[in-house]
Amino acid sequence: MEYEFHVITNGIQNVDTLTEKAMKIAPYVSYVHLRENGCSGSEIYHYAQALLRAGFHSSSLVINHCAEAASAVDAGGLHLKGTSLPVALAKDHYGTMRIGRSVHSLSEGKEAEFQGADYVLFGHVFQTNSKQNLPARGLLQLQEIASKLSIPVIAIGGIAPENVSEVIAAGASGIAVMSGVWNAPNALQAVKRYYEALNGRVKQIEQTI
């Protein structure tokens, strides 16, 4: 099984740095999410266009929250948060894209699946600096939601190469990482460590690029 590897931007990189890093890590990731919460729709579109002009494949590009920008660049995916469009409405209007939703409980996951979500991001699984005041949901909750949904459950929050095996053992179909990549001294080396923990095939990829 090929596990999904989502890398989510942190809203800190400028467009040139983000594009440069995204192109380097592209062979090892399933999707790069543009999660630029402080940006307008036109700014997100600018980021996306820069990636596509550099040769990043649109099918591996996910736009978070901003459906208009995702549609305008023909992105491969649209990821919804709690304040975004309902999944069912997004599916009606943007059904050619893969549509996912962030969820924090089994009930939210079931609702997302019922409305037609293609996958869910569940977390935060482990303690993370981005949510210091909120308790981690842990592997048992991850195991519960993964066992009760028929769509892929992607684990997020405090994911490190060292705990990837636990996440997969709990039933996750993949991982999503933000600071573990973008805050690393070397984003490419960090991504390779995650990829190897997921699939153990870094050397095979390097021989083909």
C-alpha positions as a LaTeX table, in Angstrom:
\begin{tabular}{lrrr}
\hline
Residue & $x$ (\AA) & $y$ (\AA) & $z$ (\AA) \\
\hline
Met1 & 0.00 & 0.00 & 0.00 \\
Glu2 & 1.23 & 3.48 & $-0.88$ \\
Tyr3 & 0.53 & 5.74 & 2.07 \\
Glu4 & $-0.37$ & 9.37 & 1.45 \\
Phe5 & 2.08 & 12.10 & 2.42 \\
His6 & 0.60 & 15.59 & 2.65 \\
Val7 & 2.89 & 18.57 & 3.28 \\
Ile8 & 1.03 & 21.68 & 4.41 \\
Thr9 & 2.49 & 25.16 & 4.11 \\
Asn10 & 2.81 & 27.26 & 7.25 \\
Gly11 & 2.09 & 30.73 & 5.88 \\
Ile12 & 5.63 & 31.92 & 6.60 \\
Gln13 & 7.54 & 31.17 & 3.39 \\
Asn14 & 7.68 & 33.82 & 0.71 \\
Val15 & 6.61 & 32.72 & $-2.75$ \\
Asp16 & 10.13 & 32.14 & $-4.07$ \\
Thr17 & 11.28 & 30.10 & $-1.07$ \\
Leu18 & 8.07 & 28.08 & $-1.00$ \\
Thr19 & 8.32 & 27.33 & $-4.72$ \\
Glu20 & 11.96 & 26.31 & $-4.49$ \\
Lys21 & 11.35 & 23.95 & $-1.57$ \\
Ala22 & 8.14 & 22.52 & $-3.04$ \\
Met23 & 9.91 & 21.61 & $-6.27$ \\
Lys24 & 12.67 & 19.81 & $-4.35$ \\
Ile25 & 10.30 & 17.75 & $-2.23$ \\
Ala26 & 7.76 & 17.03 & $-4.99$ \\
Pro27 & 9.07 & 13.53 & $-5.88$ \\
Tyr28 & 8.54 & 12.36 & $-2.30$ \\
Val29 & 5.12 & 13.76 & $-1.42$ \\
Ser30 & 1.57 & 12.98 & $-2.48$ \\
Tyr31 & 0.28 & 16.53 & $-2.10$ \\
Val32 & 1.44 & 20.00 & $-1.14$ \\
His33 & $-1.29$ & 22.06 & 0.51 \\
Leu34 & $-1.30$ & 25.82 & 0.13 \\
Arg35 & $-2.55$ & 26.81 & 3.58 \\
Glu36 & $-1.87$ & 30.54 & 3.55 \\
Asn37 & $-4.40$ & 31.67 & 6.14 \\
Gly38 & $-3.26$ & 35.26 & 6.15 \\
Cys39 & $-3.50$ & 35.67 & 2.40 \\
Ser40 & $-6.31$ & 36.86 & 0.18 \\
Gly41 & $-7.70$ & 34.70 & $-2.61$ \\
Ser42 & $-5.66$ & 36.60 & $-5.17$ \\
Glu43 & $-2.47$ & 36.07 & $-3.16$ \\
Ile44 & $-3.16$ & 32.34 & $-2.88$ \\
Tyr45 & $-3.73$ & 32.28 & $-6.64$ \\
His46 & $-0.34$ & 34.01 & $-7.08$ \\
Tyr47 & 1.38 & 31.34 & $-4.96$ \\
Ala48 & $-0.33$ & 28.57 & $-6.89$ \\
Gln49 & 0.56 & 30.06 & $-10.25$ \\
Ala50 & 4.20 & 30.37 & $-9.21$ \\
Leu51 & 4.27 & 26.67 & $-8.31$ \\
Leu52 & 2.64 & 25.62 & $-11.56$ \\
Arg53 & 4.92 & 27.81 & $-13.68$ \\
Ala54 & 7.90 & 26.16 & $-11.98$ \\
Gly55 & 6.61 & 22.77 & $-13.09$ \\
Phe56 & 4.78 & 21.56 & $-10.00$ \\
His57 & 2.05 & 19.16 & $-11.13$ \\
Ser58 & $-1.46$ & 20.52 & $-10.58$ \\
Ser59 & $-2.76$ & 17.09 & $-9.54$ \\
Ser60 & $-0.49$ & 17.21 & $-6.48$ \\
Leu61 & $-1.55$ & 20.74 & $-5.49$ \\
Val62 & $-4.23$ & 21.21 & $-2.84$ \\
Ile63 & $-5.64$ & 24.61 & $-1.98$ \\
Asn64 & $-6.91$ & 24.99 & 1.56 \\
His65 & $-10.23$ & 26.77 & 2.12 \\
Cys66 & $-10.16$ & 29.05 & $-0.95$ \\
Ala67 & $-12.36$ & 27.24 & $-3.47$ \\
Glu68 & $-12.18$ & 30.05 & $-6.04$ \\
Ala69 & $-8.39$ & 29.92 & $-6.23$ \\
Ala70 & $-8.43$ & 26.11 & $-6.36$ \\
Ser71 & $-10.87$ & 26.20 & $-9.27$ \\
Ala72 & $-9.00$ & 28.97 & $-11.08$ \\
Val73 & $-5.75$ & 27.01 & $-11.20$ \\
Asp74 & $-7.41$ & 23.62 & $-11.73$ \\
Ala75 & $-5.83$ & 22.28 & $-8.54$ \\
Gly76 & $-5.96$ & 18.59 & $-7.80$ \\
Gly77 & $-7.62$ & 19.15 & $-4.47$ \\
Leu78 & $-9.57$ & 21.48 & $-2.21$ \\
His79 & $-9.21$ & 21.08 & 1.53 \\
Leu80 & $-11.96$ & 22.43 & 3.77 \\
Lys81 & $-11.81$ & 23.56 & 7.38 \\
Gly82 & $-14.65$ & 24.10 & 9.81 \\
Thr83 & $-15.54$ & 27.55 & 8.48 \\
Ser84 & $-15.30$ & 26.52 & 4.81 \\
Leu85 & $-18.11$ & 25.47 & 2.50 \\
Pro86 & $-20.00$ & 22.31 & 3.52 \\
Val87 & $-18.48$ & 19.29 & 1.84 \\
Ala88 & $-21.68$ & 18.49 & $-0.07$ \\
Leu89 & $-21.84$ & 21.99 & $-1.55$ \\
Ala90 & $-18.17$ & 21.90 & $-2.49$ \\
Lys91 & $-18.69$ & 18.54 & $-4.18$ \\
Asp92 & $-21.60$ & 19.95 & $-6.18$ \\
His93 & $-19.61$ & 22.92 & $-7.45$ \\
Tyr94 & $-16.03$ & 21.61 & $-7.52$ \\
Gly95 & $-16.54$ & 17.88 & $-7.92$ \\
Thr96 & $-13.65$ & 17.41 & $-10.33$ \\
Met97 & $-11.25$ & 18.09 & $-7.46$ \\
Arg98 & $-10.41$ & 15.74 & $-4.61$ \\
Ile99 & $-12.10$ & 17.27 & $-1.59$ \\
Gly100 & $-11.04$ & 16.71 & 2.00 \\
Arg101 & $-11.99$ & 18.10 & 5.36 \\
Ser102 & $-10.29$ & 18.64 & 8.70 \\
Val103 & $-12.08$ & 16.80 & 11.51 \\
His104 & $-11.49$ & 16.43 & 15.21 \\
Ser105 & $-13.92$ & 13.69 & 16.21 \\
Leu106 & $-15.61$ & 10.56 & 14.93 \\
Ser107 & $-18.92$ & 12.39 & 14.53 \\
Glu108 & $-17.29$ & 15.08 & 12.36 \\
Gly109 & $-15.58$ & 12.37 & 10.34 \\
Lys110 & $-18.82$ & 10.51 & 9.76 \\
Glu111 & $-20.55$ & 13.71 & 8.67 \\
Ala112 & $-17.75$ & 14.55 & 6.24 \\
Glu113 & $-17.93$ & 11.05 & 4.78 \\
Phe114 & $-21.73$ & 11.24 & 4.50 \\
Gln115 & $-21.44$ & 14.52 & 2.59 \\
Gly116 & $-19.02$ & 12.97 & 0.12 \\
Ala117 & $-15.54$ & 13.89 & 1.35 \\
Asp118 & $-12.78$ & 11.97 & $-0.39$ \\
Tyr119 & $-10.63$ & 11.92 & 2.75 \\
Val120 & $-10.33$ & 13.55 & 6.17 \\
Leu121 & $-7.42$ & 15.01 & 8.10 \\
Phe122 & $-7.74$ & 13.97 & 11.75 \\
Gly123 & $-5.82$ & 15.52 & 14.62 \\
His124 & $-4.01$ & 16.66 & 16.37 \\
Val125 & $-2.80$ & 13.15 & 17.17 \\
Phe126 & 0.28 & 14.07 & 19.20 \\
Gln127 & 1.12 & 17.18 & 21.17 \\
Thr128 & 2.28 & 19.98 & 18.91 \\
Asn129 & 3.62 & 23.49 & 19.44 \\
Ser130 & 0.93 & 24.93 & 17.18 \\
Lys131 & $-1.78$ & 23.77 & 19.62 \\
Gln132 & $-0.01$ & 23.94 & 22.96 \\
Asn133 & $-3.16$ & 24.60 & 25.00 \\
Leu134 & $-5.17$ & 21.72 & 23.55 \\
Pro135 & $-4.69$ & 18.09 & 24.59 \\
Ala136 & $-3.62$ & 15.63 & 21.91 \\
Arg137 & $-6.35$ & 13.26 & 20.71 \\
Gly138 & $-3.99$ & 10.33 & 20.68 \\
Leu139 & $-3.64$ & 7.05 & 18.85 \\
Leu140 & $-6.75$ & 5.44 & 20.33 \\
Gln141 & $-9.02$ & 8.11 & 18.84 \\
Leu142 & $-7.14$ & 7.84 & 15.56 \\
Gln143 & $-7.67$ & 4.08 & 15.60 \\
Glu144 & $-11.38$ & 4.51 & 16.30 \\
Ile145 & $-12.05$ & 6.95 & 13.48 \\
Ala146 & $-9.89$ & 5.01 & 11.00 \\
Ser147 & $-11.78$ & 1.82 & 11.77 \\
Lys148 & $-15.21$ & 3.41 & 11.41 \\
Leu149 & $-14.75$ & 5.38 & 8.17 \\
Ser150 & $-14.40$ & 3.91 & 4.70 \\
Ile151 & $-12.53$ & 6.94 & 3.31 \\
Pro152 & $-8.84$ & 7.61 & 3.98 \\
Val153 & $-7.99$ & 9.10 & 7.36 \\
Ile154 & $-4.81$ & 11.18 & 7.25 \\
Ala155 & $-3.16$ & 11.83 & 10.62 \\
Ile156 & $-1.91$ & 15.30 & 11.49 \\
Gly157 & $-0.38$ & 16.96 & 14.52 \\
Gly158 & 3.01 & 16.22 & 16.07 \\
Ile159 & 3.88 & 13.66 & 13.41 \\
Ala160 & 7.60 & 12.85 & 13.36 \\
Pro161 & 9.48 & 10.15 & 11.43 \\
Glu162 & 9.90 & 8.29 & 14.72 \\
Asn163 & 6.15 & 7.93 & 15.33 \\
Val164 & 4.98 & 7.31 & 11.76 \\
Ser165 & 4.88 & 3.55 & 12.31 \\
Glu166 & 2.53 & 3.99 & 15.29 \\
Val167 & 0.22 & 6.18 & 13.22 \\
Ile168 & 0.07 & 3.67 & 10.39 \\
Ala169 & $-0.44$ & 0.80 & 12.84 \\
Ala170 & $-3.44$ & 2.71 & 14.21 \\
Gly171 & $-5.05$ & 2.58 & 10.78 \\
Ala172 & $-4.15$ & 5.92 & 9.20 \\
Ser173 & $-3.90$ & 5.99 & 5.42 \\
Gly174 & $-1.11$ & 8.53 & 5.59 \\
Ile175 & 0.30 & 11.57 & 7.34 \\
Ala176 & 0.17 & 15.34 & 7.05 \\
Val177 & 3.11 & 17.46 & 8.19 \\
Met178 & 3.70 & 21.18 & 8.52 \\
Ser179 & 6.45 & 22.32 & 10.89 \\
Gly180 & 8.34 & 19.03 & 10.62 \\
Val181 & 9.17 & 20.02 & 7.05 \\
Trp182 & 9.10 & 23.80 & 6.80 \\
Asn183 & 10.86 & 24.41 & 10.14 \\
Ala184 & 13.55 & 21.82 & 9.44 \\
Pro185 & 17.08 & 23.05 & 8.62 \\
Asn186 & 16.84 & 21.09 & 5.37 \\
Ala187 & 13.29 & 20.52 & 4.10 \\
Leu188 & 14.36 & 17.94 & 1.52 \\
Gln189 & 16.23 & 15.79 & 4.04 \\
Ala190 & 13.28 & 16.02 & 6.43 \\
Val191 & 10.87 & 14.91 & 3.71 \\
Lys192 & 13.10 & 11.97 & 2.80 \\
Arg193 & 13.05 & 10.79 & 6.43 \\
Tyr194 & 9.26 & 10.95 & 6.52 \\
Tyr195 & 8.97 & 9.23 & 3.17 \\
Glu196 & 11.30 & 6.44 & 4.21 \\
Ala197 & 9.33 & 5.95 & 7.43 \\
Leu198 & 6.17 & 5.64 & 5.33 \\
Asn199 & 7.39 & 3.61 & 2.40 \\
Gly200 & 11.09 & 2.86 & 2.73 \\
Arg201 & 11.77 & 3.62 & $-0.93$ \\
Val202 & 13.84 & 6.80 & $-1.05$ \\
Lys203 & 16.71 & 5.11 & $-2.93$ \\
Gln204 & 14.34 & 3.78 & $-5.60$ \\
Ile205 & 12.94 & 7.26 & $-6.22$ \\
Glu206 & 16.40 & 8.82 & $-6.40$ \\
Gln207 & 17.41 & 6.37 & $-9.11$ \\
Thr208 & 14.55 & 7.52 & $-11.34$ \\
Ile209 & 14.95 & 11.33 & $-11.11$ \\
\hline
\end{tabular}
